[in-house]
Amino acid sequence: DHRPWMSRYLGAAGIRTLAALKQTFDPHGLMNPGKLMPASEDGSDV
C-alpha cells in the first residue's frame, strides 16, 4: 500500500492536485474507492 508514504513524497500540494484530478475524473467515487488517495491530506484515513 502506497498511502502511508504518499503525503511525505508528494506534499500537501501534490495530494490536493491528485484529489482534484480524482474528483474531476470520478466525481461519484465509483472507481476503486479508498484505494488511490488517502482520506486526508496528512495521509491518514478518517
Biopython code that builds the backbone (N, CA, C, O; Angstrom):
import numpy as np
from Bio.PDB.StructureBuilder import StructureBuilder

atoms = [
    (1, "ASP", "N", (0.842, -1.179, 0.000)),
    (1, "ASP", "CA", (0.000, 0.000, 0.000)),
    (1, "ASP", "C", (0.889, 1.243, 0.000)),
    (1, "ASP", "O", (1.806, 1.348, 0.814)),
    (2, "HIS", "N", (0.629, 2.158, -0.882)),
    (2, "HIS", "CA", (1.451, 3.365, -1.033)),
    (2, "HIS", "C", (0.945, 4.541, -0.207)),
    (2, "HIS", "O", (1.644, 5.547, -0.087)),
    (3, "ARG", "N", (-0.233, 4.442, 0.357)),
    (3, "ARG", "CA", (-0.806, 5.586, 1.077)),
    (3, "ARG", "C", (0.027, 6.074, 2.257)),
    (3, "ARG", "O", (0.074, 7.283, 2.480)),
    (4, "PRO", "N", (0.695, 5.200, 3.035)),
    (4, "PRO", "CA", (1.452, 5.709, 4.188)),
    (4, "PRO", "C", (2.560, 6.705, 3.823)),
    (4, "PRO", "O", (2.825, 7.629, 4.592)),
    (5, "TRP", "N", (3.197, 6.540, 2.690)),
    (5, "TRP", "CA", (4.303, 7.443, 2.338)),
    (5, "TRP", "C", (3.904, 8.503, 1.322)),
    (5, "TRP", "O", (4.702, 9.387, 1.010)),
    (6, "MET", "N", (2.699, 8.430, 0.808)),
    (6, "MET", "CA", (2.277, 9.321, -0.263)),
    (6, "MET", "C", (2.361, 10.801, 0.111)),
    (6, "MET", "O", (2.858, 11.603, -0.680)),
    (7, "SER", "N", (1.894, 11.174, 1.284)),
    (7, "SER", "CA", (1.920, 12.582, 1.696)),
    (7, "SER", "C", (3.341, 13.094, 1.862)),
    (7, "SER", "O", (3.642, 14.227, 1.488)),
    (8, "ARG", "N", (4.215, 12.266, 2.419)),
    (8, "ARG", "CA", (5.610, 12.695, 2.576)),
    (8, "ARG", "C", (6.275, 12.890, 1.224)),
    (8, "ARG", "O", (7.074, 13.810, 1.053)),
    (9, "TYR", "N", (5.956, 12.042, 0.272)),
    (9, "TYR", "CA", (6.578, 12.099, -1.043)),
    (9, "TYR", "C", (6.023, 13.250, -1.886)),
    (9, "TYR", "O", (6.785, 13.954, -2.549)),
    (10, "LEU", "N", (4.713, 13.442, -1.864)),
    (10, "LEU", "CA", (4.072, 14.436, -2.726)),
    (10, "LEU", "C", (3.856, 15.787, -2.064)),
    (10, "LEU", "O", (3.806, 16.810, -2.747)),
    (11, "GLY", "N", (3.727, 15.803, -0.746)),
    (11, "GLY", "CA", (3.420, 17.040, -0.039)),
    (11, "GLY", "C", (1.943, 17.379, -0.154)),
    (11, "GLY", "O", (1.203, 16.750, -0.910)),
    (12, "ALA", "N", (1.532, 18.372, 0.598)),
    (12, "ALA", "CA", (0.117, 18.756, 0.642)),
    (12, "ALA", "C", (-0.388, 19.223, -0.722)),
    (12, "ALA", "O", (-1.510, 18.898, -1.109)),
    (13, "ALA", "N", (0.427, 19.981, -1.451)),
    (13, "ALA", "CA", (0.002, 20.473, -2.768)),
    (13, "ALA", "C", (-0.186, 19.318, -3.748)),
    (13, "ALA", "O", (-1.128, 19.323, -4.541)),
    (14, "GLY", "N", (0.692, 18.345, -3.697)),
    (14, "GLY", "CA", (0.564, 17.181, -4.575)),
    (14, "GLY", "C", (-0.669, 16.360, -4.265)),
    (14, "GLY", "O", (-1.351, 15.885, -5.172)),
    (15, "ILE", "N", (-0.958, 16.191, -2.973)),
    (15, "ILE", "CA", (-2.155, 15.458, -2.566)),
    (15, "ILE", "C", (-3.410, 16.200, -3.024)),
    (15, "ILE", "O", (-4.358, 15.582, -3.507)),
    (16, "ARG", "N", (-3.413, 17.519, -2.872)),
    (16, "ARG", "CA", (-4.567, 18.309, -3.328)),
    (16, "ARG", "C", (-4.749, 18.194, -4.843)),
    (16, "ARG", "O", (-5.876, 18.096, -5.328)),
    (17, "THR", "N", (-3.651, 18.205, -5.583)),
    (17, "THR", "CA", (-3.716, 18.073, -7.038)),
    (17, "THR", "C", (-4.296, 16.724, -7.437)),
    (17, "THR", "O", (-5.183, 16.649, -8.288)),
    (18, "LEU", "N", (-3.790, 15.654, -6.818)),
    (18, "LEU", "CA", (-4.316, 14.323, -7.124)),
    (18, "LEU", "C", (-5.786, 14.194, -6.733)),
    (18, "LEU", "O", (-6.569, 13.569, -7.449)),
    (19, "ALA", "N", (-6.158, 14.784, -5.602)),
    (19, "ALA", "CA", (-7.555, 14.742, -5.170)),
    (19, "ALA", "C", (-8.450, 15.487, -6.167)),
    (19, "ALA", "O", (-9.564, 15.046, -6.453)),
    (20, "ALA", "N", (-7.965, 16.612, -6.692)),
    (20, "ALA", "CA", (-8.740, 17.368, -7.679)),
    (20, "ALA", "C", (-8.899, 16.570, -8.969)),
    (20, "ALA", "O", (-9.973, 16.568, -9.570)),
    (21, "LEU", "N", (-7.841, 15.898, -9.393)),
    (21, "LEU", "CA", (-7.931, 15.054, -10.584)),
    (21, "LEU", "C", (-8.901, 13.902, -10.370)),
    (21, "LEU", "O", (-9.713, 13.590, -11.242)),
    (22, "LYS", "N", (-8.811, 13.277, -9.208)),
    (22, "LYS", "CA", (-9.720, 12.172, -8.884)),
    (22, "LYS", "C", (-11.163, 12.667, -8.905)),
    (22, "LYS", "O", (-12.035, 11.991, -9.451)),
    (23, "GLN", "N", (-11.426, 13.825, -8.325)),
    (23, "GLN", "CA", (-12.774, 14.391, -8.303)),
    (23, "GLN", "C", (-13.254, 14.708, -9.719)),
    (23, "GLN", "O", (-14.430, 14.517, -10.030)),
    (24, "THR", "N", (-12.361, 15.187, -10.569)),
    (24, "THR", "CA", (-12.723, 15.529, -11.943)),
    (24, "THR", "C", (-13.104, 14.293, -12.750)),
    (24, "THR", "O", (-14.123, 14.284, -13.440)),
    (25, "PHE", "N", (-12.281, 13.251, -12.658)),
    (25, "PHE", "CA", (-12.500, 12.068, -13.480)),
    (25, "PHE", "C", (-13.420, 11.030, -12.844)),
    (25, "PHE", "O", (-13.921, 10.148, -13.542)),
    (26, "ASP", "N", (-13.652, 11.117, -11.542)),
    (26, "ASP", "CA", (-14.505, 10.152, -10.840)),
    (26, "ASP", "C", (-15.316, 10.870, -9.762)),
    (26, "ASP", "O", (-15.129, 10.616, -8.572)),
    (27, "PRO", "N", (-16.222, 11.772, -10.177)),
    (27, "PRO", "CA", (-16.941, 12.600, -9.202)),
    (27, "PRO", "C", (-17.831, 11.815, -8.236)),
    (27, "PRO", "O", (-18.157, 12.312, -7.158)),
    (28, "HIS", "N", (-18.223, 10.612, -8.605)),
    (28, "HIS", "CA", (-19.087, 9.815, -7.735)),
    (28, "HIS", "C", (-18.310, 8.785, -6.922)),
    (28, "HIS", "O", (-18.910, 8.016, -6.171)),
    (29, "GLY", "N", (-16.985, 8.758, -7.061)),
    (29, "GLY", "CA", (-16.155, 7.853, -6.274)),
    (29, "GLY", "C", (-16.383, 6.381, -6.571)),
    (29, "GLY", "O", (-16.266, 5.542, -5.678)),
    (30, "LEU", "N", (-16.706, 6.063, -7.810)),
    (30, "LEU", "CA", (-17.013, 4.686, -8.182)),
    (30, "LEU", "C", (-15.772, 3.857, -8.507)),
    (30, "LEU", "O", (-15.770, 2.639, -8.327)),
    (31, "MET", "N", (-14.722, 4.516, -8.985)),
    (31, "MET", "CA", (-13.535, 3.784, -9.426)),
    (31, "MET", "C", (-12.580, 3.541, -8.260)),
    (31, "MET", "O", (-11.892, 4.455, -7.803)),
    (32, "ASN", "N", (-12.549, 2.319, -7.795)),
    (32, "ASN", "CA", (-11.621, 1.881, -6.756)),
    (32, "ASN", "C", (-11.644, 2.798, -5.529)),
    (32, "ASN", "O", (-10.610, 3.364, -5.175)),
    (33, "PRO", "N", (-12.791, 2.957, -4.877)),
    (33, "PRO", "CA", (-12.910, 3.890, -3.749)),
    (33, "PRO", "C", (-11.955, 3.574, -2.600)),
    (33, "PRO", "O", (-11.854, 2.432, -2.151)),
    (34, "GLY", "N", (-11.256, 4.616, -2.135)),
    (34, "GLY", "CA", (-10.364, 4.469, -0.995)),
    (34, "GLY", "C", (-9.038, 3.810, -1.290)),
    (34, "GLY", "O", (-8.246, 3.600, -0.371)),
    (35, "LYS", "N", (-8.766, 3.478, -2.532)),
    (35, "LYS", "CA", (-7.534, 2.755, -2.847)),
    (35, "LYS", "C", (-6.403, 3.668, -3.296)),
    (35, "LYS", "O", (-5.242, 3.398, -2.989)),
    (36, "LEU", "N", (-6.712, 4.735, -4.010)),
    (36, "LEU", "CA", (-5.658, 5.579, -4.556)),
    (36, "LEU", "C", (-5.256, 6.698, -3.606)),
    (36, "LEU", "O", (-4.069, 6.919, -3.365)),
    (37, "MET", "N", (-6.233, 7.393, -3.076)),
    (37, "MET", "CA", (-5.961, 8.579, -2.280)),
    (37, "MET", "C", (-6.147, 8.311, -0.798)),
    (37, "MET", "O", (-7.074, 7.606, -0.402)),
    (38, "PRO", "N", (-5.266, 8.872, 0.021)),
    (38, "PRO", "CA", (-5.541, 8.817, 1.457)),
    (38, "PRO", "C", (-6.788, 9.645, 1.746)),
    (38, "PRO", "O", (-7.136, 10.534, 0.970)),
    (39, "ALA", "N", (-7.445, 9.366, 2.831)),
    (39, "ALA", "CA", (-8.694, 10.047, 3.145)),
    (39, "ALA", "C", (-8.479, 11.488, 3.592)),
    (39, "ALA", "O", (-9.408, 12.294, 3.535)),
    (40, "SER", "N", (-7.272, 11.824, 4.036)),
    (40, "SER", "CA", (-6.988, 13.195, 4.446)),
    (40, "SER", "C", (-5.624, 13.602, 3.917)),
    (40, "SER", "O", (-4.835, 12.757, 3.493)),
    (41, "GLU", "N", (-5.353, 14.892, 3.944)),
    (41, "GLU", "CA", (-4.100, 15.393, 3.387)),
    (41, "GLU", "C", (-2.867, 14.894, 4.117)),
    (41, "GLU", "O", (-1.789, 14.839, 3.526)),
    (42, "ASP", "N", (-2.995, 14.527, 5.390)),
    (42, "ASP", "CA", (-1.816, 14.072, 6.124)),
    (42, "ASP", "C", (-1.532, 12.592, 5.888)),
    (42, "ASP", "O", (-0.609, 12.028, 6.476)),
    (43, "GLY", "N", (-2.337, 11.962, 5.017)),
    (43, "GLY", "CA", (-2.092, 10.578, 4.667)),
    (43, "GLY", "C", (-2.788, 9.571, 5.545)),
    (43, "GLY", "O", (-2.682, 8.367, 5.311)),
    (44, "SER", "N", (-3.502, 10.039, 6.555)),
    (44, "SER", "CA", (-4.208, 9.107, 7.431)),
    (44, "SER", "C", (-5.642, 8.947, 6.951)),
    (44, "SER", "O", (-6.231, 9.880, 6.407)),
    (45, "ASP", "N", (-6.186, 7.784, 7.152)),
    (45, "ASP", "CA", (-7.584, 7.561, 6.807)),
    (45, "ASP", "C", (-8.461, 8.095, 7.920)),
    (45, "ASP", "O", (-8.113, 7.990, 9.096)),
    (46, "VAL", "N", (-9.595, 8.668, 7.556)),
    (46, "VAL", "CA", (-10.534, 9.150, 8.563)),
    (46, "VAL", "C", (-11.751, 8.272, 8.617)),
    (46, "VAL", "O", (-12.657, 8.523, 9.411)),
]
sb = StructureBuilder()
sb.init_structure("model")
sb.init_model(0)
sb.init_chain("A")
sb.init_seg("    ")
for serial, (resi, resn, name, xyz) in enumerate(atoms, 1):
    if name == "N":
        sb.init_residue(resn, " ", resi, " ")
    sb.init_atom(name, np.array(xyz, "f"), 0.0, 1.0, " ", f" {name:<3s}", serial, name[0])
structure = sb.get_structure()
